[in-house]
Amino acid sequence: MSSTTPTRWKLVLGSAADAENAVTMPPDYGRMDDVLTALYDSDKDNRKVGMGASAPRVSRWLGDIRAYFPTEVVAVMQQDAMTRLGLNQLLLEPEILRTVQADVHLVATLMSLSRVMPQKAKATAREVITNVVRELEKKLSNPLRQAVQGALSRAVRNPRPRYHEIDWGATIKANLKHYQAAHKTVIPERLVGFGRRGQALKEIVLCVDQSGSMATSVVYAGIFGAVLASLKAVKTHMVVYDTAVVDLTQNLHDPVDILFGVQLGGGNDTPRALRYCEQLITRPTDTILILISDLYEGAGEAEMIKRAAALKAAGVTVVVLLALSDDGAPSFDRGAAEKMGALGIPSFACTPAKFPELMAKAIQGQKLEV
């Protein structure tokens, strides 16, 4: 057995497991134990005493967890600290915001606090959100662009293309049987072309539930919405809702502006949101509507199902994403999801990495599966 094993067990179980202090902690391990104790071992009435409510002590604690633990563990501890130690209020101070390990969960937290955030903290919050969003854009934008553009080129064909509209790769593939060995070339009998340039080949409507439980999904939806809006071949709408409906399409030039237009929390009225989206649709058979919601609708469930059924009957490709995040298995209304499935509307959670593939399949009219 390694000599460090008792030390690690003490870290896992807490100081209470070594009441006689028989296990000596090396300096670094001792500080790690202090950090964990401040978060997990303080009793309920004294939790804030463990770290203190002052900005300097919290800043030091946030710095310590980054020094002693890997990034993925830091993110978990920060989330625990926000709920167990009341850091939501402390994060409203700019000096605290600059010390936090920024990730999509922190962005969601800042969005939820935006209405109560003091003016002096808003500039720093926007700086934090901007940095996280730009990093996510770098990671996610190219796969989505490539998937959508490739799917459009395969799904939308022009049977009589002009020279500049010819898809040469598809044309050669379609005419390989006409290869002329003597001339070492293919004589095409049928040209395959892209759709007319300058024309929006598909319309995409992102309808996003902005209730508090959908926080990280809203962040990713805003980023993907901005990427889709940058593609000339698709026309993109971004609609968010709780009990009210807000059209953020005009903000799609910048996902940071989208996120600052979101007000997380409150209830939700999905039927009302779907009615609004229905008014935006001009070419149903060329439209894909992505409803991002956990489907907890209560008394409005029947109307929600009715609206979704009407959109599908009109020719709209409707997809329900119960979550768009890496947060693991989401909580959702299973009964409502099953009713959507019975209508032929796929309903499942999707990670950000899988979203480009989902959009490509939807554009091509392929079957969508979990």
GIPE-V300897 format. One record per pair of residues at least 6 apart in sequence whose ideal C-beta (glycine too) atoms are under 8 Angstrom apart, sorted by the first residue. I is the first residue (numbers start at 1). J is the second residue. If there is no record, write none. Layout:
i=I j=J
i=I j=J
This chain:
i=6 j=23
i=7 j=23
i=7 j=25
i=7 j=26
i=7 j=29
i=9 j=17
i=10 j=17
i=10 j=18
i=10 j=23
i=10 j=25
i=10 j=33
i=11 j=29
i=11 j=32
i=11 j=33
i=11 j=36
i=14 j=36
i=14 j=37
i=14 j=40
i=14 j=41
i=15 j=33
i=15 j=37
i=15 j=41
i=16 j=41
i=25 j=33
i=28 j=68
i=31 j=64
i=31 j=68
i=32 j=68
i=32 j=69
i=34 j=64
i=35 j=61
i=35 j=64
i=35 j=65
i=35 j=68
i=37 j=50
i=38 j=50
i=38 j=51
i=38 j=61
i=38 j=85
i=39 j=50
i=39 j=51
i=39 j=77
i=39 j=80
i=39 j=81
i=39 j=84
i=39 j=85
i=40 j=80
i=40 j=84
i=41 j=50
i=42 j=49
i=42 j=50
i=47 j=84
i=47 j=85
i=47 j=86
i=48 j=85
i=48 j=86
i=50 j=85
i=51 j=57
i=51 j=58
i=51 j=61
i=51 j=85
i=52 j=58
i=53 j=86
i=53 j=90
i=55 j=90
i=55 j=93
i=55 j=95
i=55 j=96
i=58 j=87
i=58 j=90
i=58 j=96
i=58 j=99
i=59 j=95
i=59 j=96
i=59 j=99
i=61 j=81
i=62 j=78
i=62 j=96
i=62 j=99
i=62 j=100
i=62 j=101
i=63 j=99
i=65 j=73
i=65 j=74
i=65 j=77
i=65 j=78
i=65 j=101
i=66 j=74
i=66 j=101
i=69 j=77
i=71 j=101
i=74 j=101
i=75 j=101
i=75 j=103
i=75 j=105
i=78 j=87
i=78 j=100
i=78 j=101
i=78 j=105
i=78 j=106
i=79 j=105
i=81 j=87
i=82 j=88
i=82 j=91
i=82 j=109
i=87 j=96
i=88 j=109
i=88 j=113
i=90 j=96
i=91 j=97
i=91 j=100
i=91 j=109
i=91 j=110
i=91 j=113
i=92 j=113
i=92 j=116
i=92 j=117
i=92 j=118
i=92 j=121
i=93 j=121
i=94 j=120
i=94 j=121
i=94 j=123
i=94 j=124
i=97 j=110
i=97 j=121
i=97 j=124
i=97 j=125
i=97 j=128
i=98 j=124
i=98 j=128
i=100 j=106
i=100 j=128
i=102 j=128
i=102 j=131
i=102 j=132
i=103 j=132
i=104 j=132
i=104 j=136
i=104 j=216
i=104 j=219
i=104 j=220
i=104 j=325
i=105 j=215
i=105 j=216
i=106 j=128
i=106 j=132
i=107 j=128
i=107 j=129
i=107 j=132
i=107 j=133
i=107 j=219
i=107 j=259
i=108 j=215
i=108 j=216
i=108 j=218
i=108 j=219
i=108 j=264
i=109 j=215
i=110 j=117
i=110 j=125
i=110 j=128
i=110 j=129
i=111 j=129
i=111 j=215
i=111 j=218
i=111 j=219
i=111 j=259
i=111 j=260
i=111 j=262
i=111 j=264
i=112 j=212
i=112 j=215
i=112 j=264
i=112 j=265
i=113 j=125
i=114 j=122
i=114 j=125
i=114 j=260
i=114 j=263
i=115 j=263
i=117 j=125
i=126 j=256
i=126 j=260
i=129 j=256
i=129 j=259
i=129 j=260
i=130 j=256
i=133 j=219
i=133 j=222
i=133 j=223
i=133 j=255
i=133 j=256
i=133 j=259
i=136 j=219
i=136 j=220
i=136 j=223
i=136 j=352
i=137 j=223
i=137 j=226
i=137 j=227
i=137 j=255
i=140 j=220
i=140 j=223
i=140 j=224
i=140 j=227
i=140 j=352
i=140 j=355
i=140 j=356
i=141 j=223
i=141 j=227
i=143 j=353
i=143 j=356
i=144 j=224
i=144 j=227
i=144 j=228
i=144 j=355
i=144 j=356
i=144 j=359
i=145 j=227
i=145 j=230
i=145 j=231
i=146 j=356
i=147 j=356
i=147 j=357
i=147 j=359
i=147 j=360
i=148 j=228
i=148 j=231
i=148 j=233
i=148 j=234
i=148 j=356
i=148 j=359
i=148 j=360
i=148 j=363
i=149 j=231
i=149 j=233
i=150 j=360
i=151 j=359
i=151 j=360
i=151 j=361
i=151 j=363
i=151 j=364
i=152 j=194
i=152 j=195
i=152 j=201
i=152 j=202
i=152 j=233
i=152 j=234
i=152 j=363
i=153 j=167
i=153 j=170
i=153 j=194
i=154 j=170
i=154 j=364
i=155 j=201
i=155 j=363
i=155 j=364
i=155 j=365
i=156 j=194
i=156 j=195
i=156 j=201
i=156 j=202
i=157 j=167
i=157 j=170
i=157 j=192
i=157 j=193
i=157 j=194
i=157 j=195
i=158 j=165
i=158 j=192
i=158 j=193
i=158 j=194
i=158 j=195
i=158 j=196
i=159 j=191
i=159 j=193
i=160 j=191
i=160 j=193
i=161 j=167
i=161 j=191
i=161 j=192
i=161 j=193
i=161 j=194
i=162 j=193
i=164 j=197
i=165 j=193
i=165 j=194
i=165 j=195
i=165 j=196
i=165 j=197
i=166 j=191
i=166 j=192
i=166 j=193
i=166 j=194
i=167 j=192
i=167 j=193
i=167 j=194
i=170 j=192
i=171 j=188
i=171 j=190
i=171 j=191
i=171 j=192
i=171 j=193
i=172 j=186
i=172 j=188
i=174 j=188
i=174 j=190
i=174 j=192
i=175 j=186
i=175 j=187
i=175 j=188
i=175 j=189
i=175 j=190
i=176 j=186
i=178 j=186
i=178 j=187
i=178 j=188
i=178 j=189
i=179 j=185
i=179 j=186
i=179 j=187
i=180 j=186
i=180 j=187
i=195 j=201
i=195 j=233
i=198 j=232
i=199 j=233
i=200 j=232
i=200 j=233
i=200 j=234
i=200 j=235
i=201 j=233
i=201 j=234
i=201 j=286
i=202 j=233
i=202 j=234
i=202 j=235
i=202 j=286
i=202 j=287
i=202 j=288
i=202 j=363
i=203 j=234
i=203 j=235
i=203 j=236
i=203 j=237
i=203 j=281
i=203 j=282
i=203 j=283
i=203 j=286
i=203 j=287
i=203 j=288
i=204 j=228
i=204 j=234
i=204 j=235
i=204 j=236
i=204 j=237
i=204 j=287
i=204 j=288
i=204 j=289
i=204 j=290
i=204 j=359
i=205 j=236
i=205 j=237
i=205 j=239
i=205 j=277
i=205 j=280
i=205 j=281
i=205 j=287
i=205 j=288
i=205 j=289
i=205 j=290
i=206 j=221
i=206 j=224
i=206 j=225
i=206 j=228
i=206 j=236
i=206 j=237
i=206 j=238
i=206 j=239
i=206 j=290
i=206 j=292
i=207 j=239
i=207 j=241
i=207 j=273
i=207 j=274
i=207 j=277
i=207 j=289
i=207 j=290
i=207 j=291
i=207 j=292
i=207 j=293
i=208 j=214
i=208 j=217
i=208 j=218
i=208 j=221
i=208 j=238
i=208 j=239
i=208 j=240
i=208 j=241
i=208 j=292
i=208 j=293
i=209 j=217
i=209 j=240
i=209 j=241
i=209 j=242
i=209 j=268
i=209 j=270
i=209 j=273
i=209 j=291
i=209 j=292
i=209 j=293
i=209 j=294
i=210 j=218
i=210 j=240
i=210 j=241
i=210 j=242
i=210 j=262
i=210 j=263
i=210 j=264
i=210 j=265
i=210 j=266
i=210 j=268
i=211 j=242
i=211 j=264
i=211 j=265
i=211 j=266
i=211 j=267
i=211 j=268
i=211 j=294
i=211 j=296
i=212 j=264
i=212 j=265
i=212 j=266
i=213 j=294
i=213 j=296
i=213 j=331
i=214 j=264
i=214 j=292
i=214 j=293
i=214 j=294
i=214 j=323
i=215 j=264
i=216 j=323
i=216 j=324
i=216 j=325
i=216 j=326
i=216 j=327
i=217 j=292
i=217 j=321
i=217 j=323
i=217 j=324
i=217 j=325
i=218 j=240
i=218 j=259
i=218 j=262
i=218 j=264
i=218 j=292
i=219 j=259
i=220 j=324
i=220 j=325
i=220 j=352
i=220 j=355
i=221 j=238
i=221 j=292
i=221 j=324
i=222 j=238
i=222 j=255
i=222 j=258
i=222 j=259
i=222 j=262
i=223 j=255
i=224 j=324
i=224 j=352
i=224 j=355
i=225 j=236
i=225 j=238
i=225 j=248
i=225 j=252
i=225 j=255
i=225 j=258
i=226 j=252
i=226 j=253
i=226 j=254
i=226 j=255
i=226 j=258
i=228 j=234
i=228 j=236
i=228 j=252
i=228 j=359
i=229 j=236
i=229 j=238
i=229 j=249
i=229 j=252
i=229 j=253
i=236 j=249
i=236 j=252
i=237 j=247
i=237 j=249
i=237 j=277
i=237 j=280
i=238 j=247
i=238 j=248
i=238 j=249
i=238 j=251
i=238 j=252
i=238 j=258
i=239 j=245
i=239 j=246
i=239 j=247
i=239 j=248
i=239 j=249
i=239 j=273
i=239 j=276
i=239 j=277
i=239 j=280
i=240 j=246
i=240 j=248
i=240 j=261
i=240 j=262
i=241 j=268
i=241 j=269
i=241 j=270
i=241 j=272
i=241 j=273
i=241 j=276
i=242 j=263
i=242 j=265
i=242 j=266
i=242 j=267
i=242 j=268
i=242 j=269
i=243 j=266
i=243 j=267
i=243 j=268
i=243 j=269
i=243 j=272
i=244 j=269
i=245 j=269
i=245 j=272
i=245 j=273
i=245 j=276
i=246 j=261
i=247 j=276
i=248 j=258
i=248 j=261
i=248 j=262
i=251 j=257
i=251 j=258
i=251 j=261
i=252 j=258
i=268 j=293
i=268 j=296
i=268 j=297
i=269 j=300
i=270 j=291
i=270 j=293
i=270 j=295
i=270 j=297
i=270 j=300
i=270 j=304
i=270 j=307
i=271 j=297
i=271 j=300
i=271 j=303
i=271 j=304
i=271 j=306
i=271 j=307
i=274 j=291
i=274 j=304
i=274 j=307
i=274 j=308
i=274 j=311
i=275 j=307
i=277 j=289
i=277 j=311
i=278 j=307
i=278 j=310
i=278 j=311
i=281 j=287
i=281 j=289
i=281 j=311
i=281 j=314
i=281 j=316
i=284 j=311
i=284 j=314
i=284 j=315
i=284 j=316
i=285 j=315
i=285 j=316
i=287 j=315
i=287 j=316
i=287 j=317
i=288 j=316
i=288 j=317
i=288 j=319
i=288 j=359
i=288 j=362
i=288 j=363
i=289 j=311
i=289 j=316
i=289 j=317
i=289 j=318
i=289 j=319
i=290 j=319
i=290 j=321
i=291 j=308
i=291 j=318
i=291 j=319
i=291 j=320
i=291 j=321
i=292 j=320
i=292 j=321
i=292 j=323
i=292 j=324
i=293 j=320
i=293 j=321
i=293 j=322
i=294 j=322
i=294 j=323
i=294 j=330
i=294 j=331
i=294 j=332
i=294 j=333
i=295 j=301
i=295 j=304
i=295 j=320
i=295 j=322
i=295 j=332
i=295 j=333
i=295 j=336
i=295 j=337
i=295 j=340
i=295 j=347
i=296 j=332
i=296 j=333
i=296 j=336
i=297 j=304
i=297 j=333
i=297 j=336
i=301 j=333
i=301 j=335
i=301 j=336
i=301 j=339
i=304 j=336
i=305 j=336
i=305 j=339
i=305 j=340
i=305 j=343
i=308 j=318
i=308 j=320
i=308 j=340
i=308 j=343
i=308 j=345
i=309 j=343
i=311 j=318
i=312 j=318
i=312 j=343
i=312 j=344
i=312 j=345
i=317 j=362
i=317 j=365
i=318 j=345
i=319 j=345
i=319 j=346
i=319 j=347
i=319 j=358
i=319 j=362
i=319 j=368
i=320 j=337
i=320 j=340
i=320 j=345
i=320 j=346
i=320 j=347
i=320 j=348
i=321 j=348
i=321 j=349
i=321 j=350
i=322 j=330
i=322 j=332
i=322 j=337
i=322 j=347
i=322 j=348
i=322 j=349
i=323 j=330
i=323 j=332
i=323 j=349
i=323 j=350
i=324 j=349
i=324 j=350
i=324 j=351
i=324 j=352
i=324 j=355
i=325 j=349
i=325 j=351
i=325 j=352
i=326 j=351
i=326 j=352
i=329 j=349
i=330 j=349
i=332 j=349
i=337 j=347
i=340 j=346
i=340 j=347
i=341 j=347
i=346 j=368
i=346 j=369
i=346 j=370
i=348 j=368
i=348 j=369
i=348 j=370
i=349 j=370
i=350 j=358
i=358 j=368
i=361 j=367
i=361 j=368
i=362 j=368
